[in-house]
Amino acid sequence: MGSLERSRKKVMLWKKAMVHFSLCFVMGFFTGFAPTGKSISHSHVAASTRSEFAPQPIEVSHKTTNVNRSWIAPTPETLPTRSIFHKQTAKLHVKPEPQLKPRRLIIIVTPTSTKLAFQAVVLTRLANTIKLVPQPLLWIVVEGQTDSTELSKTLRKTSIMYRHLVSKENFTDLEAELNHQRNLALKHIVHHRLSGIVHFAELSNVYDLEFFQQLRYIEVFGTWPTALLAANRKKVIIEGPVCDSSRVIGWHLRNMNNETDTNTPPIHISSFAFNSSILWDPQRWGRTSTLQDTSQNSIKFVKQAVLEDEAKLKGIPPEDCSRILLWRFSFMPTPLRIINL
């Protein structure tokens, strides 16, 4: 009897436990689907707390009160942003660099002849001088017809922009041969429309490098004084223009004793330079005749144009036209002495 009662009690306990467990499970299952009021209540509480602790608007009274104004911080003045922007841009503004004008082309014409003494030596010396001149520069070298290639080799070694012309004419007179070569160079300039300042450089000329810088400032015609040095004479002959500042007012030829020589031509071939466009575009410079309208003597045409247009002739250096920037040497071949031993 005792064992049966114990077994019944255990069964009843298990049944109660199962019932409690089932009730709890059902209640939990259905409460998961039911709407909760936590979020609503939370939002309501948050709104109420915000309304409680939010700052209330204060009415500002325009009535004056006795307040020490030193305790009040001054209000900063508001500047317009446009003025600040203009000040900043003014500070950052950089002046544009001036545009540099390109240098004018210098065209140097040099005639040569086997009749000239020490031609190879003086040609190399002149090439070394021209090499120091800033570009652009064109060296036109003319020689007579010959089988020798010495001149060509010398020009190739100079690293100068050059043009080598060959004359096919034969001359017995040295000056006639040199003038023919100058005319040939001028025809070459006209044929190729080489625009620049033309200067006839003799092999015996010695230059100050400032001379070539002054050549680039010539607009139409330019002239300058030259000094002639002779090897067998103890004097220096000065010839050139008479200037008032850079304006040419006349010509003169004088030596160191101020003796005037009127038989000598007023201008030497190396004493002037000109704009090459005068040869094919004379209307640009107010002239009517062209090189084609004249004879084959271009040098005579150029000299005539220079002497006729003294108003357009500029003396260089402009600040002191009496300064010597070019020297001409007269080399005379010395006879060889034969010594009998």
C-alpha positions in Angstrom: 0.0 0.0 0.0 2.7 2.4 0.8 4.5 1.9 -2.6 1.3 2.6 -4.6 0.6 5.8 -2.8 4.1 7.0 -3.5 3.9 6.2 -7.2 0.6 8.1 -7.5 2.0 11.2 -5.8 4.9 11.2 -8.3 2.5 11.0 -11.2 0.5 13.9 -9.9 3.6 16.0 -9.5 4.6 15.3 -13.1 1.1 16.2 -14.3 1.2 19.5 -12.4 4.6 20.3 -13.8 3.5 19.6 -17.3 0.4 21.7 -16.9 2.4 24.7 -15.6 4.9 24.3 -18.4 2.2 24.2 -21.0 0.5 27.3 -19.6 3.7 29.3 -19.5 4.6 28.2 -23.0 1.1 29.3 -24.4 1.2 32.6 -22.5 4.7 33.4 -23.8 3.8 32.5 -27.4 0.7 34.8 -27.5 2.4 37.7 -25.7 5.0 37.8 -28.6 2.3 38.7 -31.0 0.7 41.3 -28.8 1.7 45.1 -29.4 3.9 46.5 -26.7 3.5 50.1 -25.4 7.1 50.6 -24.4 8.1 52.7 -27.4 5.1 54.9 -27.2 5.6 55.4 -23.5 9.4 56.0 -24.1 8.7 58.6 -26.8 6.1 60.3 -24.6 8.6 60.4 -21.7 11.3 61.8 -24.0 9.0 64.5 -25.3 7.9 65.5 -21.9 11.5 65.7 -20.7 12.5 67.8 -23.7 9.6 70.2 -23.0 10.5 70.4 -19.4 14.2 71.1 -19.9 14.0 73.1 -23.2 15.0 76.7 -22.9 12.0 79.0 -22.7 11.9 82.1 -24.9 12.9 85.3 -23.2 11.3 88.6 -24.1 14.0 91.2 -24.7 13.1 94.5 -23.3 14.2 97.7 -25.2 14.2 99.6 -21.9 17.6 101.0 -20.9 19.0 99.6 -17.7 21.9 100.8 -15.6 24.5 98.2 -16.7 28.3 98.7 -16.7 29.1 98.5 -20.5 32.7 97.5 -19.8 31.5 94.1 -18.8 29.8 93.6 -22.2 32.0 92.2 -25.0 32.0 94.3 -28.1 30.3 92.8 -31.1 32.6 92.2 -34.1 32.0 94.3 -37.2 31.0 92.2 -40.1 33.0 93.0 -43.3 31.5 92.3 -46.7 33.1 89.2 -48.2 33.5 91.0 -51.6 36.0 93.5 -50.2 38.0 90.8 -48.6 38.1 88.9 -51.9 39.3 91.9 -53.8 42.1 92.5 -51.2 43.3 89.0 -51.5 43.2 89.1 -55.3 45.1 92.4 -55.3 47.8 90.8 -53.2 48.1 87.8 -55.5 48.0 89.9 -58.7 51.3 89.5 -60.6 52.3 91.9 -63.4 52.7 90.2 -66.7 56.2 90.0 -68.0 57.0 92.3 -71.0 57.2 90.5 -74.3 60.7 90.4 -75.6 61.3 91.5 -79.2 63.2 88.9 -81.3 66.7 89.9 -82.4 67.1 91.1 -86.0 69.1 88.9 -88.4 72.6 90.3 -89.1 73.8 89.5 -92.6 77.6 89.8 -92.9 79.0 89.8 -96.4 82.7 89.1 -96.8 84.4 89.0 -100.3 87.7 87.1 -100.6 90.5 86.9 -103.1 93.8 85.0 -103.5 95.4 88.4 -104.2 94.8 89.4 -100.5 97.8 89.0 -98.2 97.4 86.6 -95.3 93.9 85.6 -96.4 93.7 82.3 -94.4 95.0 84.0 -91.2 92.7 87.0 -91.3 89.7 84.9 -92.3 90.2 82.7 -89.3 90.5 85.7 -87.0 87.3 87.3 -88.4 85.5 83.9 -88.0 86.5 83.8 -84.3 85.1 87.3 -83.8 81.8 86.5 -85.6 81.5 83.3 -83.5 81.1 85.5 -80.4 78.1 87.5 -81.8 74.7 86.4 -80.5 72.4 84.7 -83.0 70.7 85.1 -85.4 73.5 85.8 -87.8 74.3 84.8 -91.4 77.8 85.0 -92.9 77.9 85.1 -96.7 81.4 84.5 -97.9 82.2 84.9 -101.6 85.3 83.6 -103.3 86.6 83.4 -106.9 86.6 80.2 -108.8 89.5 78.0 -107.6 90.4 74.4 -107.2 91.4 74.9 -103.6 89.0 73.6 -100.8 90.9 75.5 -98.0 88.1 78.1 -97.6 85.4 75.5 -97.5 87.2 73.6 -94.8 87.8 76.7 -92.7 84.1 77.7 -92.9 82.9 74.2 -91.8 85.1 74.4 -88.7 83.6 77.7 -87.5 80.2 76.4 -86.4 78.7 79.6 -87.8 75.6 79.7 -90.0 77.1 80.6 -93.4 76.6 80.5 -97.1 79.5 80.0 -99.5 79.2 81.6 -102.9 81.6 81.1 -105.8 82.2 83.7 -108.5 83.0 82.4 -112.0 84.4 85.7 -113.3 88.1 86.3 -113.5 89.6 89.8 -112.7 93.0 91.3 -112.8 92.0 94.3 -110.6 91.5 93.5 -106.9 88.9 96.2 -106.2 86.8 95.2 -109.2 86.9 91.6 -108.1 85.7 92.4 -104.6 82.9 94.7 -105.8 81.7 91.9 -108.2 81.6 89.5 -105.2 79.6 92.0 -103.1 77.1 92.4 -106.0 76.8 88.6 -106.2 76.0 88.4 -102.5 73.4 91.2 -102.8 71.7 89.3 -105.7 71.6 86.2 -103.5 69.9 88.2 -100.7 67.3 89.6 -103.1 66.7 86.2 -104.7 66.0 84.5 -101.3 64.4 87.5 -99.7 66.7 87.4 -96.7 65.4 90.0 -94.3 68.0 91.5 -92.0 70.7 94.2 -91.6 73.4 93.9 -94.2 77.0 94.8 -93.3 80.1 94.4 -95.6 82.9 93.1 -93.4 86.3 93.1 -94.9 88.9 90.5 -93.9 91.1 93.2 -92.4 88.4 94.6 -90.1 88.7 94.4 -86.3 85.5 94.8 -84.2 84.3 95.7 -80.8 81.5 93.2 -80.0 79.2 96.1 -79.1 79.2 97.0 -82.7 77.1 94.1 -83.7 74.6 94.8 -80.9 74.2 98.4 -82.3 73.6 97.0 -85.8 70.3 95.4 -84.6 68.9 98.9 -83.7 69.2 100.1 -87.3 65.8 100.7 -89.0 66.7 101.7 -92.6 70.3 102.9 -92.8 73.1 103.2 -90.3 76.7 104.6 -90.3 79.6 104.9 -87.9 83.2 106.2 -87.8 86.1 103.9 -88.6 89.8 104.1 -87.9 92.3 103.1 -90.6 95.6 101.8 -89.4 98.5 101.3 -91.8 101.4 99.1 -91.1 104.0 101.4 -92.7 102.5 104.7 -91.4 102.7 106.2 -87.9 99.3 107.8 -88.0 95.6 106.8 -87.8 93.1 108.1 -90.3 89.6 108.6 -88.9 86.7 108.7 -91.4 82.9 108.7 -90.8 79.8 110.8 -90.3 79.4 114.1 -88.5 76.6 113.6 -86.0 74.4 115.5 -83.7 73.5 112.8 -81.2 72.4 110.0 -83.6 71.4 112.3 -86.4 73.9 112.5 -89.3 74.5 116.1 -90.4 77.4 115.5 -92.8 80.5 113.5 -93.7 84.2 114.1 -93.2 87.5 112.4 -93.6 90.3 113.5 -91.3 93.5 112.3 -89.8 94.9 112.9 -86.4 96.2 116.3 -87.4 92.6 117.4 -88.3 93.6 117.7 -92.0 90.6 117.4 -94.3 90.9 115.2 -97.4 88.2 116.0 -99.9 89.5 113.7 -102.7 88.6 110.5 -100.8 85.0 109.2 -101.2 82.9 110.3 -98.2 81.9 106.8 -97.1 83.7 103.5 -97.0 82.1 100.1 -97.9 82.5 99.0 -94.2 81.2 102.3 -92.8 77.5 101.7 -93.3 74.7 99.1 -93.0 71.2 98.9 -94.3 67.9 97.0 -94.1 67.9 94.4 -96.8 64.3 95.0 -97.7 65.4 98.3 -99.4 66.6 96.1 -102.3 63.2 94.6 -103.2 60.7 96.7 -101.3 61.8 100.4 -101.7 58.2 101.7 -101.4 58.2 100.6 -97.8 61.0 103.1 -97.1 59.7 105.9 -99.4 61.9 105.2 -102.4 60.8 104.8 -106.0 63.7 102.9 -107.6 64.5 99.3 -107.0 67.6 97.2 -107.6 66.1 95.7 -110.8 65.6 99.2 -112.2 69.3 100.0 -111.9 72.4 98.6 -113.5 74.2 95.5 -112.3 76.3 97.5 -109.9 74.3 97.0 -106.7 77.0 98.5 -104.5 76.7 101.8 -106.3 72.9 101.7 -105.9 73.2 101.1 -102.1 75.8 103.8 -101.6 73.6 106.3 -103.5 70.6 105.3 -101.4 72.5 105.8 -98.2 73.8 109.3 -99.2 70.5 110.5 -100.5 68.4 109.5 -97.4 70.4 111.2 -94.7 67.2 111.9 -92.8 66.8 108.1 -92.4 70.5 107.6 -91.7 71.2 106.7 -88.0 74.6 107.3 -86.5 75.8 104.6 -84.1 76.5 104.5 -81.2 73.5 106.8 -80.8 74.8 108.4 -77.6 78.3 109.1 -78.9 78.7 108.8 -82.7 82.3 109.7 -82.5 83.2 106.5 -80.6 85.3 104.0 -82.7 83.9 100.4 -82.7 85.5 99.3 -86.0 89.2 99.4 -87.1 90.5 98.7 -90.5 94.0 97.4 -91.0 95.9 97.8 -94.3 98.1 94.7 -94.7 100.9 95.0 -97.3 102.7 91.8 -98.3 106.4 92.0 -97.3 108.9 90.8 -99.8 110.9 87.7 -98.8 114.6 88.2 -98.1 116.9 85.6 -99.5 119.9 85.1 -97.3 122.9 83.4 -98.9 124.8 81.2 -96.6 
